Amino acid sequence: MSLMNVFDVSGSAMAAQTIRMNTVASNLANASTATTKPEDAYRAKNPIFETVYKSAFDASNAGVRVTDIAESSAEPQRIFKPGHAMADEEGYIYMSNVNAVDEMVNMISASRSYQSSVEVLNTSKELLMRTLSLGQ
């Protein structure tokens, strides 16, 4: 793998982690939404990553990409609140299935992964600059 491919790999990792952070932000923004029907409740979303790698002998175009955004299959919370504006005829509301603690852990993990990719880019750039200065 050439040093130039490191920029492609790190760039694709940063793009994937950006999508991950955006889905976490969307999940957190909808964590406290209520609906009248369980099928209308917001469900947490998570990106599905795929490794892009041709072969051990050809590492060009290697990296990671997001292939899909999957919805959680967990059931929404059913809460008895007869006075709520969104309550059904039985007095229940349905809240999203987003767990704020899990989402914060995902946000920290995505942020650290992004930060690691930035460090890889900076180190690679420094190595290239030192290599160019060897001939002087």
N, C-alpha and C positions, 0 to 999 in steps of 0.2 A: 504494500500500500504506500503510495507516495504521500508526502507530507501535505500536498494540496488536497487530497481526499479527506484529510482530517477536518478541513473546513466544511466539507459537504456533510459529513457524519454529524459534526457538532451542530451545524445549522438545522439539519433535519430533527435532531433531538430537541433543540430549542423550540422549533415550530410545534412539535408534538406536545411538549410541556406547556406551551402557551395555550393550546386547545384544552389541555387538561385543566389548567387554571381557570379558563373561561367557563368550562362546564361546572367546576366547583363553585364559581361565583354565581352562576345561574341557579345551582341547587340551593345555595345559602339564601339567595334572594327570594326563593319560593318556599323556604322551609316552613313558614307559618301561614301558608295559604289554606283557606277552608273552602269546601264545596258541599253541595247538597247530595251528590251521588258519588259513590266510590270510584266509578270509572272516570270521573272528571278530575279526580285528585291528581296533583302534580306528583310525578314519580322521579326519583333521583336518576340522573344520567351520568354515565361513565364512558370515556373513550376506550376503544379497543385498538391497541397498538399492534403493528406487524413489523417484523424485521425485514429490511430490504438488503439482500445479500445474494449476489449471483453464484459465486463459488469461492473456494479457498484460493484459487489461482487468479481470480479476477475480482478485486475488491472495489472496482469502480462502481459508482452509484450506490454504495452501501449506505445504510442509515436506518431510520425508523420512520414510519408513517402511521397516520390514524386511518383505519379502514372503516370504522363505524362508530356511532354513538349509541350505546346500549342503555335501555331503560331498566331500572330495578324491577324485579318481580315481586318484591315485598308488598304486602297489603297496606293500604293507607290506614292511619289511625282512625278508629271510630270513637267519637267522644259525645257523651250525652250533655247537650247544652240547649235546652228547649227555648230559651230566650234569644238565642243567636239568630241574626238575620238570615244566615245560610242553613239553618236547621231544617231537616226534612219533616214530614208529617208526624214522625215518631219522636222528634226532638234531637236527632243525632246530626252531627256534622262530621265530615271526613277531611282529615288533615293530610298533608303530604307525608311521604315515607322517608323524608330526608332526616338523617341524623347529623346534627350540627357538629358534634365532636368528631365524628368520622370525616366529615367534610373539611374541618380545620386541619386534621392530620394529613389528608390528601393535599391540601393547599401548601402546607409546610414541605411535604415531600416533593411536590412539583416545583416549588420555589428553589429548594436545594438542588434538585436535578438540573434545573435551568442554570443555577449559579455554577454548578460543576462544568457544564458545557461552556459557559463563558470563560472559565479558567482554562479549559483545554484550548480554546481559541487564542487566548492571550499567551499561553505557553508556546503554542505552535508559531504564533507570529514572532515571538521573541527568538525562537530557534531559527526561523527563516532569516531574521534580521542579523543574527550572529553569523549564520552561514554566509550571507552576502558580504559581511565585513571581513571574512577571512582572507579574501584576495587583496586587501588594501595594505 
